[in-house]
Amino acid sequence: MEVILCEDVQSLGKIGQVVKVKDGFARNFLIPNGKAYLATAANMKRITKLEEKRKAEHEKQKSEARVFADKLEKVSCTIPVEVNDLEKLYGSVTAQDIAQVLTNEGFEIDKKQVELAKPIEELGIFDVNVKVHPEVTAKVRVWVTKK
């Protein structure tokens, strides 16, 4: 049986693809769960319209993310930390610390959006990437200073 996928199905295909599956799999799993439609001409038109709508929504979200990223790039945040006599940090600055400072600045950022390879363990100025959208990333300047 041929079906049109309504959403990405792991190890089967991506949204909008026409795939051939066993009848039982289509009737018992894909179609009742709304993951696929039968491959008819009417359903092909329906999926095409849904795909266009989804692409338009994706582009809208992407443009909004670009605007947000531009605002975010203009911000530089300062994180005061305690240091010893040799100016070595007690602890480190993590993605959660950066997200907290950005949230205090008025930007809703989750710590998972902050791309930090490893915690910052020294004083200085660092450029940190913040993933605003799967395709849009903003660079934020982080100043790590002593208290």
Secondary structure, DSSP 8 states (H G I E B T S, - for coil): -EEEESS-BTTTB-TT-EEE--HHHIIIIITTTTSEEE--HHHHHHHHHHHHHHHHHHHHHHHHHHHHHHHHHT-EEEEEE-B-TT--BSS-B-HHHHHHHHHHTT----GGGEE-SS-B-SSEEEEEEEEEETTEEEEEEEEEEE-
